[in-house]
Amino acid sequence: MPCEIADGVPFDQDLTYASYDRDHANRFWRILLSSYGVLTLFRTAFLGKVSPVHFFCGSFDLAVTRFSGRRSAASPPGGIPHLPDTVAREAYSHEVSSAGFWPGSGEAVLDAS
């Protein structure tokens, strides 16, 4: 089941997007591979706790997160589709800075919680 998507359809029931274009899939894979290299380089210069580069299959984003170790002053996000608020509270209990590649939206996103 896709997460972080309000109208997500379970993968085994999604017949709308069931086509497969080998060329497009290969192009997307190459973009992810290039982005992975950039994000890996980005994480190496940080001396604190940092996540590995990770892929979220629900929203199809590739990201890396740096953790400062300081408690977050901001309230953790809530109301993310198919993601329990307890998970969001735990994930954002401390100050974080994430960088990543989010395909398809056409928007630039900066999250420095």
C-alpha positions as CSV (number, residue, x, y, z in Angstrom):
1,M,0.0,0.0,0.0
2,P,1.5,3.4,-0.9
3,C,2.0,5.6,2.0
4,E,2.0,9.4,2.2
5,I,-0.6,9.5,-0.7
6,A,-4.2,10.3,0.2
7,D,-5.9,8.2,-2.5
8,G,-3.4,5.3,-2.6
9,V,-4.5,2.1,-4.1
10,P,-3.0,-1.2,-2.9
11,F,-0.3,-2.2,-5.4
12,D,-1.9,-5.5,-6.3
13,Q,-5.2,-3.8,-7.0
14,D,-3.9,-0.8,-9.1
15,L,-4.8,-1.5,-12.7
16,T,-4.7,2.1,-13.8
17,Y,-0.9,2.3,-13.8
18,A,-0.2,-1.3,-14.8
19,S,1.6,-0.5,-18.0
20,Y,5.4,-0.8,-18.2
21,D,7.7,1.2,-20.4
22,R,11.2,-0.3,-20.3
23,D,12.9,2.9,-21.6
24,H,11.1,5.2,-19.0
25,A,11.8,2.7,-16.2
26,N,15.5,2.6,-17.2
27,R,15.7,6.4,-17.4
28,F,14.1,6.8,-13.9
29,W,16.6,4.2,-12.5
30,R,19.5,6.2,-13.9
31,I,18.2,9.4,-12.4
32,L,17.9,7.7,-9.0
33,L,21.4,6.3,-9.3
34,S,22.8,9.7,-10.1
35,S,20.8,11.3,-7.3
36,Y,22.1,8.6,-4.9
37,G,25.7,9.6,-5.7
38,V,25.0,13.2,-5.0
39,L,23.2,12.5,-1.7
40,T,25.9,10.1,-0.6
41,L,28.5,12.8,-1.2
42,F,26.3,15.3,0.7
43,R,26.1,13.0,3.8
44,T,29.8,12.3,4.0
45,A,30.8,15.8,5.2
46,F,28.5,15.7,8.2
47,L,30.0,14.7,11.6
48,G,26.8,14.0,13.4
49,K,24.2,11.2,13.1
50,V,23.0,10.8,9.5
51,S,20.8,8.3,7.8
52,P,21.8,6.3,4.8
53,V,20.3,7.4,1.5
54,H,16.9,5.8,1.5
55,F,14.0,5.4,-0.9
56,F,10.4,5.8,0.1
57,C,8.3,3.6,-2.2
58,G,5.0,5.2,-1.3
59,S,5.8,8.7,-2.4
60,F,8.8,7.7,-4.6
61,D,11.3,10.0,-3.0
62,L,15.0,9.4,-2.4
63,A,16.4,11.2,0.7
64,V,19.1,11.5,3.2
65,T,18.6,13.1,6.7
66,R,21.0,14.7,9.1
67,F,20.1,14.7,12.8
68,S,21.5,17.5,15.0
69,G,20.8,15.8,18.3
70,R,18.9,18.8,19.6
71,R,15.2,18.4,20.5
72,S,12.9,19.9,17.9
73,A,11.2,23.1,18.8
74,A,8.6,22.6,16.1
75,S,5.6,20.4,16.5
76,P,6.0,17.1,14.6
77,P,3.9,16.8,11.4
78,G,0.7,14.9,11.6
79,G,-2.1,13.8,9.4
80,I,0.1,12.2,6.7
81,P,-2.0,9.7,4.8
82,H,-1.4,6.0,5.9
83,L,1.4,7.1,8.4
84,P,0.5,6.9,12.1
85,D,1.0,10.1,14.0
86,T,3.1,8.2,16.5
87,V,5.6,7.3,13.8
88,A,5.8,11.0,12.7
89,R,6.3,12.2,16.3
90,E,9.2,9.7,16.7
91,A,10.8,10.6,13.4
92,Y,10.6,14.3,14.0
93,S,11.3,14.4,17.8
94,H,14.7,15.9,17.2
95,E,15.9,18.6,14.8
96,V,16.5,17.2,11.3
97,S,17.6,18.5,7.9
98,S,16.6,16.4,4.9
99,A,17.8,16.6,1.3
100,G,16.4,14.5,-1.5
101,F,15.0,14.0,-4.9
102,W,11.2,14.0,-5.2
103,P,10.1,13.3,-8.8
104,G,6.9,14.3,-10.5
105,S,5.6,17.2,-8.4
106,G,7.4,20.0,-10.3
107,E,7.9,21.8,-7.0
108,A,11.1,22.6,-5.1
109,V,10.8,21.4,-1.5
110,L,13.1,22.4,1.4
111,D,12.5,20.8,4.8
112,A,14.7,22.1,7.6
113,S,12.6,21.2,10.6
